């Protein structure tokens, strides 16, 4: 049973890292579920403080992921169309990885610009608003990735610290 919990925990950790970049997956909360599953094994001591603090951080970052792009967009005079364009640009970058990792930066900006141009007539205003949407998106994504990466580090550290108990097999 412990091995199954570790495997599912690792799956949630990986999904959390992927969810840092995909707007449809809540990255840090998924990573937290991976930590929880690891702590549910019989070999890892239950630490409610650790789980509580990491849960609060995961939920806080999840909420901030919605607040930061809105604040960035408003700060630079953008609209909801710019934020939608940013998300669509990211999806294009993932489905069509023509520019490689650089595409994750370029396509959300292009999406925000197109969204703002559809919403506004002035190109200068659209460019400024697209930049704001893009900066908000990058800030939220960076924050989610940092938290998911730290949770991945916690998972690996806890896994290796308790490896002898987790992976000890009685053959006789």
Secondary structure as UniProt FT lines:
FT   HELIX           2..19
FT   TURN            20..21
FT   TURN            23..24
FT   HELIX           27..39
FT   HELIX           48..75
FT   TURN            76..77
FT   HELIX           80..95
FT   TURN            98..99
FT   HELIX           100..102
FT   HELIX           103..119
FT   HELIX           123..161
FT   HELIX           163..166
//
